[in-house]
């Protein structure tokens, strides 16, 4: 995806070790849902 590609391009010059995009994305989504800033997913 676009974000995944930009993640590596923009962060690699700034960080020695870049965390995996999917893992970080899931954590951010969970925190936003807990704060009420993102709607809950319906399963």
JODAJO-V852082 format. One record per residue. N is the residue number from 1. RES is the residue in three letters. D_LAST is the distance of its C-alpha to the last C-alpha in whole Angstrom. Layout:
n=N res=RES d_last=D_LAST
n=N res=RES d_last=D_LAST
This chain:
n=1 res=UNK d_last=23
n=2 res=UNK d_last=25
n=3 res=UNK d_last=24
n=4 res=UNK d_last=24
n=5 res=UNK d_last=28
n=6 res=UNK d_last=29
n=7 res=UNK d_last=28
n=8 res=UNK d_last=31
n=9 res=UNK d_last=33
n=10 res=UNK d_last=33
n=11 res=UNK d_last=33
n=12 res=UNK d_last=35
n=13 res=UNK d_last=38
n=14 res=UNK d_last=37
n=15 res=UNK d_last=36
n=16 res=UNK d_last=37
n=17 res=UNK d_last=34
n=18 res=UNK d_last=31
n=19 res=UNK d_last=27
n=20 res=UNK d_last=25
n=21 res=UNK d_last=23
n=22 res=UNK d_last=19
n=23 res=UNK d_last=20
n=24 res=UNK d_last=21
n=25 res=UNK d_last=19
n=26 res=UNK d_last=16
n=27 res=UNK d_last=18
n=28 res=UNK d_last=19
n=29 res=UNK d_last=15
n=30 res=UNK d_last=15
n=31 res=UNK d_last=18
n=32 res=UNK d_last=18
n=33 res=UNK d_last=15
n=34 res=UNK d_last=17
n=35 res=UNK d_last=20
n=36 res=UNK d_last=18
n=37 res=UNK d_last=19
n=38 res=UNK d_last=15
n=39 res=UNK d_last=12
n=40 res=UNK d_last=9
n=41 res=UNK d_last=6
n=42 res=UNK d_last=4
n=43 res=UNK d_last=0
